[in-house]
Amino acid sequence: MPANNIFDLLTDLEKNPTERNYTAREYNLDGFREWLQSIGEPQFKTPCVHIAGTKGKGSTGAMIEAILRSHGLKTGFYTSPHLNHYGERFRFNGVPWKETEFDEKLSQFEQFIPNSQLSGEGGRLRTVFEILTAMAFQYFAEAKVDVAIYETGLGGRLDCTNVVKPEVSVITPIGMDHVQILGNTVEQIALEKAGIIKIATPVVLFEPQTELQDRAWYTIVKYANDHGAHIHQPMAIDNIQTLPTGQRFDLIHHSCIESYSIPLLGVHQARNFSAAYKASEIYLNARGADVVQDAVEGSTDLINWPGRLQIVPGDPTLILDGAHCPLSAHALAQSVSCSNFPEKPPFTLLWGMNREKDSKLFLDTLAKGIGTDSISRIVCYCPPGGRGREVHELSSIASRYSNNVIDAASPENAFSLASKYSEPILACGSLYALGTFEEMQRAG
């Protein structure tokens, strides 16, 4: 069977997240564990770090990968979603698979998928995400990487990455996202994320920045205490300076001040780096090694995380950001409003969101954060993937914040319309079209 067609036979919960009820019965990991056992339990063959949270999982994971690689470790990093193709979800020593490599690996991996699972006989179908996750376990083990970093796909407790036994778990800031699935209170959502915590396993937990995060924090701390897991806080940050290509800041570590520059924009990325440093330190110490300061400094040159306040040169300039929930909208507004941010408002907002997201609160948070005067127009489009909110729904929301709202027939059409104007384009609301926008921008 061609690799491109096998996913058509599987349940894709990324495209249809509410196809199954989010319960232990429907999302039961026992079947996944049994299947993994039949192929040799590859999830236990590689030491790992496990990451959950609402915002910043991918960036923090990319930083952990860079820090550990700079210490001479051979790394694997499994993340989601992708910008252009599935191969981007698998990184070996920082390098993602090419699309052709992924197709080849998937074809080879089919031997491990029972025909009964593909036909639907003898139990539920394996999901696309389960296949991808199992591929990460298998190929990281075959490549004999020294450490793997796994990012959860949804929640944590019932996520299929949650079959690993990590050396350290990391939980990034919690916000109101996936409320139809994870719960309609921040405490319920936090409890789902806390489900990745293992008995007596250290946890790096971000300091709360808001009252909402404070409630989530106490929920997670209680869960950790109940499971004998020690909580570690990221190091304090001071003197954050936004630069044209990133930012510089100080970390206060064991009463010492250490200065770093990272090639990612956004004040929140400094906090992500602090957490990544702490998680890496815990991991190295658990393996009998110490953090080497020169290696940490060298790791900053290795950090690469597209689609997060990524500036793509052109006329006009394109700013790509995967913000898709109110928490990330706040961080995006804070970042682009910074006086040293390299692109100045007003912006053409290129906006699309998925149906299950709180589009109203997202745009309200963003517009109030940067000021409606900083938005020249809003070009609305329906993101690809089958979950996109209809354009007319988005434009109805957008009209509350701009008198200049433009409906687009497709993501490609939306980019073409936005490119007619001189103001910088700020593309946000969904990751799923950012790869298309970048490709069109670079093609000129």
FENTAWO-V812761 format. One record per pair of residues at least 4 apart in sequence whose ideal C-beta (glycine too) atoms are under 7 Angstrom apart, sorted by the first residue. I is the first residue (numbers start at 0). GAP is how many residues later the second one is. Records with the same first field share a line. If there is no record, write none. Layout:
BEGIN
I->GAP, GAP
END
This chain:
BEGIN
0->4, 5, 109
2->100, 103, 104
3->99
5->100, 104
6->5, 121
8->109
9->115, 116, 117, 118, 121
10->8, 114, 116
11->4, 115, 116
12->4, 6, 7, 114, 116
13->67, 114, 115
14->370, 371, 372
15->370
16->164, 339
17->162, 163
19->6, 7
20->5
21->4, 5, 136, 159, 160
22->4
23->4, 134
26->131
28->4, 129, 131, 133, 134
29->4
30->4, 92
31->4, 98, 128, 131
32->4, 130
33->4
34->4
35->5, 6, 7, 98, 127
36->4
38->73, 99
41->95, 96, 99
42->94, 120, 121
43->121
44->96
45->30, 94, 95, 99, 102
46->100, 120
47->99, 100, 101, 102, 116, 118, 119
48->15, 98, 100, 117, 118, 119, 121, 230, 234
49->100, 111, 114, 116, 119, 146
50->6, 9, 10, 98, 99, 100, 101, 119, 121
51->5, 100, 104, 119, 141, 144
52->4, 118, 119, 120, 121, 140
53->119, 120, 121, 123, 271, 273
54->117, 118, 120, 270, 272, 273, 276
55->4, 116, 117, 212, 216
56->4, 94, 95, 115
57->4, 21, 93, 247
58->4, 205, 210, 213, 246, 249
59->4, 110, 112, 212, 215, 216
60->4, 16, 18, 88, 90
61->4, 15, 241, 242, 243
62->4, 209, 210, 213, 240
63->4, 85, 212, 215, 216
64->4, 10, 12, 26, 29, 84
65->4, 28, 233, 236, 237
66->4, 209, 210, 213, 229, 232
67->5, 7, 79, 212, 215
68->4, 6, 24, 25, 233
69->225, 226, 228, 229, 232
70->213, 221, 224
72->73, 74
73->19, 71, 72
74->18, 70, 71, 72
75->15, 16, 64, 67, 69, 72
76->14, 72
77->11, 12, 58, 70, 72, 73
78->10, 72
79->9, 71, 73
80->350
81->4, 6, 7
82->5, 223, 224, 348, 351, 352
83->4, 351
84->14, 17
85->16, 46
86->9, 10, 11, 12, 14, 15
87->8
88->43
89->6, 7, 46, 49
90->4, 5
91->51, 53
93->208, 210
96->4, 5, 8
98->4
99->4
100->4
101->4
102->4
103->4
104->4, 30, 34
105->4
108->26, 29
112->4, 5, 13, 18
114->4
115->5, 6
116->8, 9
119->5
125->4, 5
127->4
128->4, 24, 31
129->4, 30
130->4
131->4
132->4, 27, 28
133->4
134->4
135->4
136->4
137->4
138->4
139->5, 8
146->136
149->11, 14
151->4, 7, 9, 44
152->6, 8
153->5, 24, 27
154->4, 27, 37, 38
155->6, 36, 37, 38, 39, 40
156->5, 35, 38
161->33, 34
164->33
165->32, 35
166->116, 119
167->33, 34, 36, 111, 114, 115
168->27, 28, 29, 32, 34
169->34, 105, 109
170->22, 23, 32, 34, 49
171->34
172->33, 36, 40, 154
173->12, 15, 16, 19, 39, 42
174->37, 150, 151, 152
175->10, 13, 150, 182
176->148
177->4, 178
178->4, 5
179->176
181->6, 7, 10
182->5, 6, 9
183->4
185->4, 26, 29, 30
186->4, 28, 29, 32
187->4
188->4
189->4, 26, 29, 30
190->28, 32
192->27
193->25, 26, 29
196->4, 6, 26, 27, 30, 32
197->31
198->28, 29, 30
199->28, 29
200->28
201->27, 28, 30, 80
202->21, 26, 28, 29
203->28, 30, 71, 74, 75, 78
204->12, 15, 26, 28
205->28, 65, 69
206->26, 27
207->5, 6, 9
208->4
209->4
210->4
211->4
212->4
213->4
214->4
215->4
216->4
217->4
218->4
219->4
220->4, 10
221->4
222->4
223->5, 7
231->46, 50
233->37, 40, 41, 44
234->16, 17, 18, 39, 42, 43
235->16
236->12, 13, 14, 33, 34, 37
237->12, 14
238->10, 11
239->7, 9, 27, 30
240->6, 7, 8
241->5, 96, 98, 99
242->4, 5
243->98
244->18
245->15, 16, 17, 18, 19
246->15, 18, 22, 23
247->11, 13
248->11, 21
249->7, 8, 9
250->7, 9, 23, 26
251->5
252->5
257->35
259->13, 37, 40
260->39
261->7, 11, 38, 41
262->37, 40
263->5, 39, 41, 44, 45
264->44, 70
265->43, 65, 69
266->67, 68
267->4, 63
268->4
269->4
270->4
271->4
272->4
273->4
274->4
275->4
276->4, 19
277->4
278->4
279->4, 11
280->4, 10
281->4
282->4
283->5, 6, 7
284->5
290->5
292->4
293->4
294->4
298->4
305->4
306->13, 15, 124, 127
307->13, 14
308->10, 12, 26
309->10
310->6, 8, 31, 32
311->6, 8, 126, 129, 130
312->4
313->4, 127
315->103, 105, 106, 107, 108, 109
316->26, 107
317->107, 109, 119, 123
318->24, 105, 106, 107, 108
319->107, 114, 117, 118
320->11, 107
321->109, 112
322->5, 6, 8, 9, 105
323->4, 29, 33, 105, 106, 107
324->4, 32, 37
325->4, 32, 35, 36, 39
326->4
327->4
328->4, 33, 36, 37, 40
329->4, 35, 39
330->4
331->4, 34, 96
332->4, 32, 33, 36, 37
333->35
334->6
335->5, 34, 90
336->32, 33
342->81
344->25, 29
345->27, 28, 29, 30, 77
346->27, 28, 29, 76, 77, 78, 79
347->28, 29, 31, 70, 73, 75, 77
348->26, 29, 30, 77
349->29, 64, 65, 68, 75, 76, 77
350->27, 28, 29, 43, 47, 77, 78
351->28, 29, 30, 31, 36, 42, 59, 77, 78, 81
352->4, 6, 9, 30, 36, 41, 76, 77
353->29, 33, 34, 35, 76
354->32, 33, 34
355->31
356->5
357->4
358->4, 30, 35, 38
359->4, 37
360->4
361->4, 67
362->4, 34, 35, 38
363->4
364->4
365->4
366->5, 8, 34
369->4
371->29, 30
374->26, 27
375->28, 45, 47
376->25, 27, 29
377->20, 24, 27
378->27, 29, 35, 38, 39
379->11, 14, 15, 18, 25, 26, 27, 28
380->10, 27, 29, 30, 33
381->6, 7, 8, 9
382->5, 28, 47, 49, 50
383->4, 27, 48, 49
384->47
388->4, 5
390->4, 16, 17
391->4
392->4
393->4
394->4, 10, 12
397->4, 7
398->6
405->11
407->5, 6, 9
408->4
409->4
410->4, 22, 25
411->4, 24, 28
412->4
413->4
414->4, 22, 25
417->7
426->7, 10
432->4
433->4
434->4
435->4
436->4
437->4
438->4
END
